């Protein structure tokens, strides 16, 4: 079986009323299903260089992802609400995803990158949503965040029990697919 694609919709450009962009659902031979778009943000944006099309996202695909049960998150009816909480790692409770608060002690970059990585890979929240929610630096892109977490590992922590308490931090390696040195035995 070859790759199949089905056009899901046409979206007018917000900057040029004479242009419109097509969103399509692509079904791979191996069973994977993903959304694609022909807008510049999806096809040529600098942040997507070197990233396979099945891992890219844009505002047009995000609109369709909410309504497509084959693509959507574990709960196909609603995209989960995202809120900050006193948790040490990304935690899902019903239709709510709690994000860890960012400490001011130098571990903030690692914890922010880990939280974004977890939301995009495990909870299928679009990269743009996470970038905006955490107000990530402009230099950050999905490939850079992914590479950082895969290189340095996931950083989580046990939040302090009271205001003057201290947190305990944990760094765990992330398996990189295709590499023998990270293989689980």
Secondary structure, 3 states (H helix, E strand, C coil): CCCEEEEEEEEECCCCCCCEEEEEEEECCCCCEEEEECCHHHHCCHHHCCCCHHHCCCHHHHHHHCCCCCCCCCCCCCCCEEEEECCCCCEEECCEEEEECCCCCCCHHHHHHHHHHHHHHCCCCCHHHHHHHHCCCCCCCHHHHHHHHHHHCEEEEECCCCCCCCCEEEEECCCCCCCCCCCCC
